[in-house]
């Protein structure tokens, strides 16, 4: 799992170059639901490590990236495929729901 700091200007280029689907978890330290979602994201990252990429972006550390994608409430999950947002969820989403999003892209 990757965490991008504010200064990482390569984030968007990395998304566009990715050959696998990318789930981006927008979160913050002070966000209770974000903390509840962390074990789910970590388990998903381990389970899908060979077929996808899981990225965490702290909105306090990376406000420009959060603004670019219109993040106004967290946790917010964006699923990217070929550099484009194809699905998104708000709140503490279940692992099964996130896995279903990934499977839809991976398995076609």
Biopython code that builds the backbone (N, CA, C, O; Angstrom):
import numpy as np
from Bio.PDB.StructureBuilder import StructureBuilder

atoms = [
    (1, "UNK", "N", (0.854, -1.166, 0.000)),
    (1, "UNK", "CA", (0.000, 0.000, 0.000)),
    (1, "UNK", "C", (0.900, 1.230, 0.000)),
    (1, "UNK", "O", (1.938, 1.255, 0.662)),
    (2, "UNK", "N", (0.490, 2.241, -0.747)),
    (2, "UNK", "CA", (1.283, 3.449, -0.887)),
    (2, "UNK", "C", (0.560, 4.627, -0.251)),
    (2, "UNK", "O", (-0.663, 4.727, -0.346)),
    (3, "UNK", "N", (1.295, 5.510, 0.391)),
    (3, "UNK", "CA", (0.743, 6.754, 0.911)),
    (3, "UNK", "C", (1.467, 7.902, 0.227)),
    (3, "UNK", "O", (2.697, 7.959, 0.232)),
    (4, "UNK", "N", (0.702, 8.817, -0.362)),
    (4, "UNK", "CA", (1.283, 9.944, -1.083)),
    (4, "UNK", "C", (1.269, 11.202, -0.227)),
    (4, "UNK", "O", (0.214, 11.595, 0.271)),
    (5, "UNK", "N", (2.415, 11.834, -0.048)),
    (5, "UNK", "CA", (2.470, 13.113, 0.674)),
    (5, "UNK", "C", (2.108, 14.274, -0.261)),
    (5, "UNK", "O", (2.012, 14.095, -1.475)),
    (6, "UNK", "N", (1.913, 15.445, 0.309)),
    (6, "UNK", "CA", (1.552, 16.637, -0.450)),
    (6, "UNK", "C", (2.509, 16.904, -1.598)),
    (6, "UNK", "O", (2.079, 17.275, -2.690)),
    (7, "UNK", "N", (3.781, 16.723, -1.367)),
    (7, "UNK", "CA", (4.789, 17.094, -2.356)),
    (7, "UNK", "C", (4.880, 16.120, -3.529)),
    (7, "UNK", "O", (5.639, 16.366, -4.467)),
    (8, "UNK", "N", (4.135, 15.037, -3.502)),
    (8, "UNK", "CA", (4.265, 14.051, -4.566)),
    (8, "UNK", "C", (3.484, 14.485, -5.800)),
    (8, "UNK", "O", (2.270, 14.300, -5.877)),
    (9, "UNK", "N", (4.192, 15.060, -6.755)),
    (9, "UNK", "CA", (3.563, 15.538, -7.981)),
    (9, "UNK", "C", (3.391, 14.424, -9.003)),
    (9, "UNK", "O", (2.828, 14.652, -10.073)),
    (10, "UNK", "N", (3.865, 13.230, -8.694)),
    (10, "UNK", "CA", (3.773, 12.115, -9.621)),
    (10, "UNK", "C", (2.474, 11.325, -9.488)),
    (10, "UNK", "O", (2.237, 10.401, -10.265)),
    (11, "UNK", "N", (1.641, 11.668, -8.527)),
    (11, "UNK", "CA", (0.436, 10.885, -8.264)),
    (11, "UNK", "C", (-0.423, 10.691, -9.516)),
    (11, "UNK", "O", (-0.779, 9.559, -9.844)),
    (12, "UNK", "N", (-0.756, 11.760, -10.208)),
    (12, "UNK", "CA", (-1.636, 11.672, -11.380)),
    (12, "UNK", "C", (-0.961, 10.889, -12.505)),
    (12, "UNK", "O", (-1.609, 10.086, -13.176)),
    (13, "UNK", "N", (0.322, 11.116, -12.713)),
    (13, "UNK", "CA", (1.044, 10.356, -13.736)),
    (13, "UNK", "C", (1.067, 8.872, -13.390)),
    (13, "UNK", "O", (0.919, 8.027, -14.273)),
    (14, "UNK", "N", (1.251, 8.551, -12.113)),
    (14, "UNK", "CA", (1.249, 7.153, -11.687)),
    (14, "UNK", "C", (-0.098, 6.491, -11.985)),
    (14, "UNK", "O", (-0.150, 5.337, -12.412)),
    (15, "UNK", "N", (-1.194, 7.237, -11.755)),
    (15, "UNK", "CA", (-2.521, 6.697, -12.045)),
    (15, "UNK", "C", (-2.671, 6.387, -13.530)),
    (15, "UNK", "O", (-3.168, 5.325, -13.906)),
    (16, "UNK", "N", (-2.245, 7.308, -14.354)),
    (16, "UNK", "CA", (-2.391, 7.135, -15.802)),
    (16, "UNK", "C", (-1.536, 6.000, -16.338)),
    (16, "UNK", "O", (-1.919, 5.343, -17.306)),
    (17, "UNK", "N", (-0.385, 5.760, -15.726)),
    (17, "UNK", "CA", (0.529, 4.704, -16.171)),
    (17, "UNK", "C", (0.162, 3.327, -15.622)),
    (17, "UNK", "O", (0.638, 2.314, -16.135)),
    (18, "UNK", "N", (-0.665, 3.276, -14.602)),
    (18, "UNK", "CA", (-0.956, 2.007, -13.938)),
    (18, "UNK", "C", (-1.619, 1.026, -14.896)),
    (18, "UNK", "O", (-2.573, 1.365, -15.597)),
    (19, "UNK", "N", (-1.101, -0.182, -14.912)),
    (19, "UNK", "CA", (-1.652, -1.266, -15.736)),
    (19, "UNK", "C", (-2.730, -2.042, -14.976)),
    (19, "UNK", "O", (-3.396, -2.911, -15.540)),
    (20, "UNK", "N", (-2.893, -1.720, -13.700)),
    (20, "UNK", "CA", (-3.883, -2.402, -12.866)),
    (20, "UNK", "C", (-4.843, -1.369, -12.279)),
    (20, "UNK", "O", (-4.507, -0.187, -12.204)),
    (21, "UNK", "N", (-6.038, -1.803, -11.860)),
    (21, "UNK", "CA", (-6.952, -0.870, -11.193)),
    (21, "UNK", "C", (-6.316, -0.320, -9.913)),
    (21, "UNK", "O", (-5.536, -1.005, -9.252)),
    (22, "UNK", "N", (-6.659, 0.915, -9.577)),
    (22, "UNK", "CA", (-6.112, 1.568, -8.389)),
    (22, "UNK", "C", (-7.263, 2.046, -7.511)),
    (22, "UNK", "O", (-8.135, 2.790, -7.960)),
    (23, "UNK", "N", (-7.255, 1.610, -6.258)),
    (23, "UNK", "CA", (-8.205, 2.147, -5.276)),
    (23, "UNK", "C", (-7.463, 3.205, -4.483)),
    (23, "UNK", "O", (-6.371, 2.966, -3.966)),
    (24, "UNK", "N", (-8.069, 4.375, -4.394)),
    (24, "UNK", "CA", (-7.492, 5.466, -3.608)),
    (24, "UNK", "C", (-8.419, 5.743, -2.430)),
    (24, "UNK", "O", (-9.604, 6.026, -2.604)),
    (25, "UNK", "N", (-7.855, 5.657, -1.237)),
    (25, "UNK", "CA", (-8.580, 5.917, 0.005)),
    (25, "UNK", "C", (-8.180, 7.307, 0.494)),
    (25, "UNK", "O", (-7.054, 7.509, 0.947)),
    (26, "UNK", "N", (-9.109, 8.267, 0.402)),
    (26, "UNK", "CA", (-8.879, 9.616, 0.937)),
    (26, "UNK", "C", (-9.319, 9.592, 2.390)),
    (26, "UNK", "O", (-10.448, 9.212, 2.698)),
    (27, "UNK", "N", (-8.410, 10.004, 3.296)),
    (27, "UNK", "CA", (-8.644, 9.874, 4.723)),
    (27, "UNK", "C", (-7.945, 10.999, 5.477)),
    (27, "UNK", "O", (-7.258, 11.828, 4.879)),
    (28, "UNK", "N", (-8.128, 11.018, 6.808)),
    (28, "UNK", "CA", (-7.413, 11.946, 7.699)),
    (28, "UNK", "C", (-7.284, 11.299, 9.077)),
    (28, "UNK", "O", (-8.098, 10.462, 9.468)),
    (29, "UNK", "N", (-6.247, 11.705, 9.799)),
    (29, "UNK", "CA", (-5.979, 11.153, 11.145)),
    (29, "UNK", "C", (-7.144, 11.376, 12.105)),
    (29, "UNK", "O", (-7.424, 10.517, 12.942)),
    (30, "UNK", "N", (-7.825, 12.511, 11.998)),
    (30, "UNK", "CA", (-8.873, 12.888, 12.940)),
    (30, "UNK", "C", (-10.225, 12.254, 12.616)),
    (30, "UNK", "O", (-11.185, 12.450, 13.361)),
    (31, "UNK", "N", (-10.319, 11.506, 11.527)),
    (31, "UNK", "CA", (-11.579, 10.959, 11.024)),
    (31, "UNK", "C", (-11.850, 9.572, 11.601)),
    (31, "UNK", "O", (-11.153, 8.616, 11.261)),
    (32, "UNK", "N", (-12.855, 9.454, 12.471)),
    (32, "UNK", "CA", (-13.204, 8.180, 13.084)),
    (32, "UNK", "C", (-13.573, 7.092, 12.075)),
    (32, "UNK", "O", (-13.020, 5.994, 12.144)),
    (33, "UNK", "N", (-14.489, 7.360, 11.139)),
    (33, "UNK", "CA", (-14.824, 6.346, 10.133)),
    (33, "UNK", "C", (-13.619, 5.937, 9.281)),
    (33, "UNK", "O", (-13.536, 4.796, 8.825)),
    (34, "UNK", "N", (-12.689, 6.868, 9.068)),
    (34, "UNK", "CA", (-11.469, 6.532, 8.311)),
    (34, "UNK", "C", (-10.656, 5.488, 9.065)),
    (34, "UNK", "O", (-10.132, 4.546, 8.471)),
    (35, "UNK", "N", (-10.556, 5.667, 10.379)),
    (35, "UNK", "CA", (-9.812, 4.713, 11.204)),
    (35, "UNK", "C", (-10.496, 3.351, 11.204)),
    (35, "UNK", "O", (-9.830, 2.316, 11.230)),
    (36, "UNK", "N", (-11.829, 3.354, 11.175)),
    (36, "UNK", "CA", (-12.574, 2.092, 11.117)),
    (36, "UNK", "C", (-12.328, 1.375, 9.790)),
    (36, "UNK", "O", (-12.335, 0.145, 9.740)),
    (37, "UNK", "N", (-12.112, 2.126, 8.727)),
    (37, "UNK", "CA", (-11.916, 1.556, 7.399)),
    (37, "UNK", "C", (-10.493, 1.040, 7.174)),
    (37, "UNK", "O", (-10.270, 0.209, 6.294)),
    (38, "UNK", "N", (-9.537, 1.522, 7.955)),
    (38, "UNK", "CA", (-8.129, 1.167, 7.750)),
    (38, "UNK", "C", (-7.864, -0.342, 7.707)),
    (38, "UNK", "O", (-7.182, -0.793, 6.786)),
    (39, "UNK", "N", (-8.366, -1.146, 8.653)),
    (39, "UNK", "CA", (-8.103, -2.590, 8.563)),
    (39, "UNK", "C", (-8.675, -3.215, 7.289)),
    (39, "UNK", "O", (-8.085, -4.142, 6.733)),
    (40, "UNK", "N", (-9.805, -2.717, 6.836)),
    (40, "UNK", "CA", (-10.416, -3.206, 5.599)),
    (40, "UNK", "C", (-9.516, -2.906, 4.414)),
    (40, "UNK", "O", (-9.286, -3.774, 3.572)),
    (41, "UNK", "N", (-9.006, -1.683, 4.342)),
    (41, "UNK", "CA", (-8.127, -1.271, 3.245)),
    (41, "UNK", "C", (-6.838, -2.086, 3.280)),
    (41, "UNK", "O", (-6.351, -2.522, 2.237)),
    (42, "UNK", "N", (-6.288, -2.290, 4.466)),
    (42, "UNK", "CA", (-5.056, -3.072, 4.590)),
    (42, "UNK", "C", (-5.265, -4.522, 4.155)),
    (42, "UNK", "O", (-4.411, -5.094, 3.478)),
    (43, "UNK", "N", (-6.385, -5.115, 4.536)),
    (43, "UNK", "CA", (-6.691, -6.497, 4.138)),
    (43, "UNK", "C", (-6.882, -6.584, 2.628)),
    (43, "UNK", "O", (-6.410, -7.530, 1.998)),
    (44, "UNK", "N", (-7.559, -5.622, 2.055)),
    (44, "UNK", "CA", (-7.779, -5.581, 0.606)),
    (44, "UNK", "C", (-6.455, -5.436, -0.131)),
    (44, "UNK", "O", (-6.228, -6.091, -1.148)),
    (45, "UNK", "N", (-5.583, -4.576, 0.384)),
    (45, "UNK", "CA", (-4.270, -4.368, -0.234)),
    (45, "UNK", "C", (-3.471, -5.667, -0.261)),
    (45, "UNK", "O", (-2.798, -5.965, -1.248)),
    (46, "UNK", "N", (-3.545, -6.433, 0.812)),
    (46, "UNK", "CA", (-2.830, -7.704, 0.865)),
    (46, "UNK", "C", (-3.453, -8.720, -0.093)),
    (46, "UNK", "O", (-2.743, -9.398, -0.835)),
    (47, "UNK", "N", (-4.761, -8.819, -0.072)),
    (47, "UNK", "CA", (-5.468, -9.810, -0.887)),
    (47, "UNK", "C", (-5.321, -9.543, -2.394)),
    (47, "UNK", "O", (-5.253, -10.482, -3.188)),
    (48, "UNK", "N", (-5.273, -8.264, -2.783)),
    (48, "UNK", "CA", (-5.238, -7.902, -4.195)),
    (48, "UNK", "C", (-3.879, -7.345, -4.635)),
    (48, "UNK", "O", (-3.793, -6.651, -5.648)),
    (49, "UNK", "N", (-2.826, -7.646, -3.884)),
    (49, "UNK", "CA", (-1.517, -7.057, -4.160)),
    (49, "UNK", "C", (-0.971, -7.383, -5.544)),
    (49, "UNK", "O", (-0.179, -6.613, -6.087)),
    (50, "UNK", "N", (-1.378, -8.507, -6.124)),
    (50, "UNK", "CA", (-0.866, -8.889, -7.435)),
    (50, "UNK", "C", (-1.716, -8.383, -8.595)),
    (50, "UNK", "O", (-1.281, -8.425, -9.745)),
    (51, "UNK", "N", (-2.932, -7.900, -8.301)),
    (51, "UNK", "CA", (-3.840, -7.526, -9.378)),
    (51, "UNK", "C", (-4.339, -6.090, -9.321)),
    (51, "UNK", "O", (-5.089, -5.660, -10.198)),
    (52, "UNK", "N", (-3.934, -5.349, -8.304)),
    (52, "UNK", "CA", (-4.372, -3.960, -8.178)),
    (52, "UNK", "C", (-3.379, -3.182, -7.327)),
    (52, "UNK", "O", (-2.404, -3.729, -6.813)),
    (53, "UNK", "N", (-3.653, -1.911, -7.199)),
    (53, "UNK", "CA", (-2.840, -1.052, -6.343)),
    (53, "UNK", "C", (-3.780, -0.323, -5.390)),
    (53, "UNK", "O", (-4.836, 0.159, -5.799)),
    (54, "UNK", "N", (-3.396, -0.246, -4.129)),
    (54, "UNK", "CA", (-4.181, 0.447, -3.112)),
    (54, "UNK", "C", (-3.337, 1.607, -2.597)),
    (54, "UNK", "O", (-2.194, 1.425, -2.178)),
    (55, "UNK", "N", (-3.922, 2.804, -2.636)),
    (55, "UNK", "CA", (-3.207, 4.025, -2.271)),
    (55, "UNK", "C", (-4.013, 4.763, -1.213)),
    (55, "UNK", "O", (-5.233, 4.877, -1.325)),
    (56, "UNK", "N", (-3.334, 5.262, -0.187)),
    (56, "UNK", "CA", (-3.981, 6.095, 0.825)),
    (56, "UNK", "C", (-3.468, 7.521, 0.674)),
    (56, "UNK", "O", (-2.264, 7.751, 0.567)),
    (57, "UNK", "N", (-4.396, 8.474, 0.666)),
    (57, "UNK", "CA", (-4.021, 9.879, 0.580)),
    (57, "UNK", "C", (-4.644, 10.625, 1.753)),
    (57, "UNK", "O", (-5.867, 10.698, 1.876)),
    (58, "UNK", "N", (-3.795, 11.174, 2.609)),
    (58, "UNK", "CA", (-4.247, 11.977, 3.738)),
    (58, "UNK", "C", (-4.631, 13.353, 3.191)),
    (58, "UNK", "O", (-3.785, 14.065, 2.650)),
    (59, "UNK", "N", (-5.905, 13.726, 3.332)),
    (59, "UNK", "CA", (-6.388, 14.986, 2.759)),
    (59, "UNK", "C", (-5.751, 16.205, 3.410)),
    (59, "UNK", "O", (-5.674, 17.268, 2.794)),
    (60, "UNK", "N", (-5.294, 16.059, 4.653)),
    (60, "UNK", "CA", (-4.621, 17.175, 5.319)),
    (60, "UNK", "C", (-3.208, 17.381, 4.768)),
    (60, "UNK", "O", (-2.718, 18.509, 4.705)),
    (61, "UNK", "N", (-2.564, 16.290, 4.373)),
    (61, "UNK", "CA", (-1.214, 16.374, 3.819)),
    (61, "UNK", "C", (-1.215, 16.645, 2.317)),
    (61, "UNK", "O", (-0.233, 17.160, 1.782)),
    (62, "UNK", "N", (-2.296, 16.309, 1.639)),
    (62, "UNK", "CA", (-2.372, 16.423, 0.183)),
    (62, "UNK", "C", (-3.651, 17.144, -0.262)),
    (62, "UNK", "O", (-4.465, 16.567, -0.983)),
    (63, "UNK", "N", (-3.831, 18.388, 0.158)),
    (63, "UNK", "CA", (-5.080, 19.081, -0.187)),
    (63, "UNK", "C", (-5.257, 19.319, -1.680)),
    (63, "UNK", "O", (-6.393, 19.360, -2.153)),
    (64, "UNK", "N", (-4.189, 19.475, -2.432)),
    (64, "UNK", "CA", (-4.319, 19.724, -3.872)),
    (64, "UNK", "C", (-4.913, 18.509, -4.582)),
    (64, "UNK", "O", (-5.766, 18.647, -5.459)),
    (65, "UNK", "N", (-4.456, 17.326, -4.197)),
    (65, "UNK", "CA", (-4.990, 16.106, -4.813)),
    (65, "UNK", "C", (-6.457, 15.929, -4.415)),
    (65, "UNK", "O", (-7.293, 15.595, -5.255)),
    (66, "UNK", "N", (-6.765, 16.150, -3.148)),
    (66, "UNK", "CA", (-8.146, 16.026, -2.685)),
    (66, "UNK", "C", (-9.049, 17.021, -3.421)),
    (66, "UNK", "O", (-10.163, 16.675, -3.814)),
    (67, "UNK", "N", (-8.582, 18.224, -3.604)),
    (67, "UNK", "CA", (-9.358, 19.240, -4.317)),
    (67, "UNK", "C", (-9.563, 18.852, -5.772)),
    (67, "UNK", "O", (-10.661, 19.007, -6.307)),
    (68, "UNK", "N", (-8.525, 18.353, -6.414)),
    (68, "UNK", "CA", (-8.622, 17.952, -7.821)),
    (68, "UNK", "C", (-9.740, 16.946, -8.038)),
    (68, "UNK", "O", (-10.422, 16.989, -9.062)),
    (69, "UNK", "N", (-9.937, 16.042, -7.086)),
    (69, "UNK", "CA", (-10.959, 15.017, -7.226)),
    (69, "UNK", "C", (-12.249, 15.340, -6.471)),
    (69, "UNK", "O", (-13.102, 14.468, -6.306)),
    (70, "UNK", "N", (-12.397, 16.581, -6.014)),
    (70, "UNK", "CA", (-13.637, 17.031, -5.398)),
    (70, "UNK", "C", (-13.977, 16.339, -4.092)),
    (70, "UNK", "O", (-15.148, 16.119, -3.785)),
    (71, "UNK", "N", (-12.957, 15.997, -3.324)),
    (71, "UNK", "CA", (-13.179, 15.301, -2.048)),
    (71, "UNK", "C", (-13.646, 16.316, -1.013)),
    (71, "UNK", "O", (-12.902, 17.213, -0.617)),
    (72, "UNK", "N", (-14.910, 16.153, -0.579)),
    (72, "UNK", "CA", (-15.473, 17.057, 0.413)),
    (72, "UNK", "C", (-15.855, 16.342, 1.703)),
    (72, "UNK", "O", (-16.039, 16.970, 2.746)),
    (73, "UNK", "N", (-15.970, 15.024, 1.616)),
    (73, "UNK", "CA", (-16.252, 14.235, 2.817)),
    (73, "UNK", "C", (-15.411, 12.969, 2.754)),
    (73, "UNK", "O", (-15.144, 12.422, 1.684)),
    (74, "UNK", "N", (-15.004, 12.522, 3.936)),
    (74, "UNK", "CA", (-14.147, 11.346, 4.024)),
    (74, "UNK", "C", (-14.707, 10.381, 5.058)),
    (74, "UNK", "O", (-15.468, 10.799, 5.931)),
    (75, "UNK", "N", (-14.355, 9.113, 4.985)),
    (75, "UNK", "CA", (-13.521, 8.520, 3.953)),
    (75, "UNK", "C", (-14.240, 8.494, 2.605)),
    (75, "UNK", "O", (-15.457, 8.326, 2.528)),
    (76, "UNK", "N", (-13.469, 8.660, 1.578)),
    (76, "UNK", "CA", (-13.971, 8.569, 0.206)),
    (76, "UNK", "C", (-13.040, 7.635, -0.539)),
    (76, "UNK", "O", (-11.820, 7.793, -0.495)),
    (77, "UNK", "N", (-13.616, 6.670, -1.217)),
    (77, "UNK", "CA", (-12.862, 5.691, -1.996)),
    (77, "UNK", "C", (-13.123, 5.963, -3.468)),
    (77, "UNK", "O", (-14.275, 6.025, -3.896)),
    (78, "UNK", "N", (-12.060, 6.125, -4.243)),
    (78, "UNK", "CA", (-12.178, 6.259, -5.691)),
    (78, "UNK", "C", (-11.493, 5.055, -6.327)),
    (78, "UNK", "O", (-10.388, 4.680, -5.934)),
    (79, "UNK", "N", (-12.154, 4.458, -7.308)),
    (79, "UNK", "CA", (-11.560, 3.359, -8.068)),
    (79, "UNK", "C", (-11.209, 3.898, -9.444)),
    (79, "UNK", "O", (-12.072, 4.381, -10.176)),
    (80, "UNK", "N", (-9.920, 3.807, -9.786)),
    (80, "UNK", "CA", (-9.413, 4.264, -11.072)),
    (80, "UNK", "C", (-9.104, 3.068, -11.955)),
    (80, "UNK", "O", (-8.593, 2.050, -11.489)),
    (81, "UNK", "N", (-9.420, 3.203, -13.230)),
    (81, "UNK", "CA", (-9.014, 2.215, -14.216)),
    (81, "UNK", "C", (-8.544, 2.994, -15.444)),
    (81, "UNK", "O", (-9.275, 3.832, -15.971)),
    (82, "UNK", "N", (-7.336, 2.714, -15.889)),
    (82, "UNK", "CA", (-6.732, 3.450, -17.010)),
    (82, "UNK", "C", (-6.700, 4.955, -16.749)),
    (82, "UNK", "O", (-6.862, 5.752, -17.674)),
    (83, "UNK", "N", (-6.490, 5.344, -15.491)),
    (83, "UNK", "CA", (-6.354, 6.745, -15.128)),
    (83, "UNK", "C", (-7.649, 7.494, -14.909)),
    (83, "UNK", "O", (-7.626, 8.673, -14.554)),
    (84, "UNK", "N", (-8.791, 6.829, -15.116)),
    (84, "UNK", "CA", (-10.097, 7.475, -14.951)),
    (84, "UNK", "C", (-10.839, 6.914, -13.740)),
    (84, "UNK", "O", (-10.726, 5.729, -13.427)),
    (85, "UNK", "N", (-11.604, 7.780, -13.059)),
    (85, "UNK", "CA", (-12.452, 7.333, -11.961)),
    (85, "UNK", "C", (-13.621, 6.556, -12.570)),
    (85, "UNK", "O", (-14.369, 7.081, -13.395)),
    (86, "UNK", "N", (-13.763, 5.300, -12.148)),
    (86, "UNK", "CA", (-14.859, 4.480, -12.674)),
    (86, "UNK", "C", (-15.928, 4.188, -11.621)),
    (86, "UNK", "O", (-17.069, 3.877, -11.962)),
    (87, "UNK", "N", (-15.561, 4.286, -10.345)),
    (87, "UNK", "CA", (-16.525, 4.123, -9.260)),
    (87, "UNK", "C", (-16.018, 4.870, -8.041)),
    (87, "UNK", "O", (-14.822, 5.123, -7.901)),
    (88, "UNK", "N", (-16.956, 5.221, -7.151)),
    (88, "UNK", "CA", (-16.555, 5.837, -5.891)),
    (88, "UNK", "C", (-17.572, 5.524, -4.816)),
    (88, "UNK", "O", (-18.743, 5.264, -5.090)),
    (89, "UNK", "N", (-17.097, 5.554, -3.599)),
    (89, "UNK", "CA", (-17.930, 5.291, -2.423)),
    (89, "UNK", "C", (-17.538, 6.286, -1.333)),
    (89, "UNK", "O", (-16.400, 6.749, -1.269)),
    (90, "UNK", "N", (-18.511, 6.600, -0.481)),
    (90, "UNK", "CA", (-18.269, 7.478, 0.662)),
    (90, "UNK", "C", (-18.621, 6.704, 1.919)),
    (90, "UNK", "O", (-19.622, 5.988, 1.959)),
    (91, "UNK", "N", (-17.794, 6.852, 2.944)),
    (91, "UNK", "CA", (-18.072, 6.224, 4.226)),
    (91, "UNK", "C", (-17.292, 4.938, 4.425)),
    (91, "UNK", "O", (-16.486, 4.538, 3.585)),
    (92, "UNK", "N", (-17.549, 4.303, 5.555)),
    (92, "UNK", "CA", (-16.868, 3.060, 5.906)),
    (92, "UNK", "C", (-17.512, 1.909, 5.146)),
    (92, "UNK", "O", (-18.476, 1.302, 5.614)),
    (93, "UNK", "N", (-16.978, 1.621, 3.986)),
    (93, "UNK", "CA", (-17.508, 0.625, 3.064)),
    (93, "UNK", "C", (-16.987, -0.763, 3.461)),
    (93, "UNK", "O", (-15.880, -0.891, 3.984)),
    (94, "UNK", "N", (-17.787, -1.789, 3.212)),
    (94, "UNK", "CA", (-17.373, -3.149, 3.553)),
    (94, "UNK", "C", (-16.298, -3.657, 2.595)),
    (94, "UNK", "O", (-16.181, -3.191, 1.462)),
    (95, "UNK", "N", (-15.528, -4.612, 3.071)),
    (95, "UNK", "CA", (-14.499, -5.231, 2.243)),
    (95, "UNK", "C", (-15.128, -5.910, 1.037)),
    (95, "UNK", "O", (-14.584, -5.844, -0.065)),
    (96, "UNK", "N", (-16.271, -6.562, 1.235)),
    (96, "UNK", "CA", (-16.946, -7.237, 0.128)),
    (96, "UNK", "C", (-17.342, -6.259, -0.971)),
    (96, "UNK", "O", (-17.229, -6.571, -2.156)),
    (97, "UNK", "N", (-17.803, -5.087, -0.582)),
    (97, "UNK", "CA", (-18.195, -4.083, -1.581)),
    (97, "UNK", "C", (-16.978, -3.591, -2.364)),
    (97, "UNK", "O", (-17.030, -3.456, -3.586)),
    (98, "UNK", "N", (-15.889, -3.326, -1.654)),
    (98, "UNK", "CA", (-14.671, -2.878, -2.327)),
    (98, "UNK", "C", (-14.102, -3.979, -3.220)),
    (98, "UNK", "O", (-13.662, -3.711, -4.338)),
    (99, "UNK", "N", (-14.112, -5.209, -2.730)),
    (99, "UNK", "CA", (-13.629, -6.343, -3.529)),
    (99, "UNK", "C", (-14.490, -6.502, -4.779)),
    (99, "UNK", "O", (-13.972, -6.801, -5.855)),
    (100, "UNK", "N", (-15.782, -6.308, -4.643)),
    (100, "UNK", "CA", (-16.681, -6.388, -5.793)),
    (100, "UNK", "C", (-16.364, -5.348, -6.846)),
    (100, "UNK", "O", (-16.422, -5.627, -8.044)),
    (101, "UNK", "N", (-16.025, -4.137, -6.393)),
    (101, "UNK", "CA", (-15.631, -3.080, -7.331)),
    (101, "UNK", "C", (-14.389, -3.501, -8.110)),
    (101, "UNK", "O", (-14.338, -3.365, -9.332)),
    (102, "UNK", "N", (-13.387, -4.015, -7.392)),
    (102, "UNK", "CA", (-12.149, -4.449, -8.043)),
    (102, "UNK", "C", (-12.389, -5.644, -8.960)),
    (102, "UNK", "O", (-11.889, -5.677, -10.084)),
    (103, "UNK", "N", (-13.145, -6.614, -8.489)),
    (103, "UNK", "CA", (-13.392, -7.818, -9.282)),
    (103, "UNK", "C", (-14.073, -7.496, -10.602)),
    (103, "UNK", "O", (-13.795, -8.122, -11.626)),
    (104, "UNK", "N", (-14.967, -6.515, -10.569)),
    (104, "UNK", "CA", (-15.674, -6.124, -11.780)),
    (104, "UNK", "C", (-14.684, -5.669, -12.868)),
    (104, "UNK", "O", (-14.874, -5.957, -14.050)),
    (105, "UNK", "N", (-13.634, -4.960, -12.454)),
    (105, "UNK", "CA", (-12.614, -4.481, -13.401)),
    (105, "UNK", "C", (-11.655, -5.619, -13.754)),
    (105, "UNK", "O", (-11.359, -5.842, -14.928)),
    (106, "UNK", "N", (-11.175, -6.328, -12.752)),
    (106, "UNK", "CA", (-10.159, -7.364, -12.962)),
    (106, "UNK", "C", (-10.703, -8.521, -13.790)),
    (106, "UNK", "O", (-10.040, -8.997, -14.712)),
    (107, "UNK", "N", (-11.899, -8.967, -13.465)),
    (107, "UNK", "CA", (-12.470, -10.139, -14.126)),
    (107, "UNK", "C", (-13.312, -9.778, -15.349)),
    (107, "UNK", "O", (-13.749, -10.651, -16.098)),
    (108, "UNK", "N", (-13.532, -8.469, -15.537)),
    (108, "UNK", "CA", (-14.290, -8.022, -16.705)),
    (108, "UNK", "C", (-15.716, -8.207, -16.476)),
    (108, "UNK", "O", (-16.528, -7.890, -17.345)),
]
sb = StructureBuilder()
sb.init_structure("model")
sb.init_model(0)
sb.init_chain("A")
sb.init_seg("    ")
for serial, (resi, resn, name, xyz) in enumerate(atoms, 1):
    if name == "N":
        sb.init_residue(resn, " ", resi, " ")
    sb.init_atom(name, np.array(xyz, "f"), 0.0, 1.0, " ", f" {name:<3s}", serial, name[0])
structure = sb.get_structure()
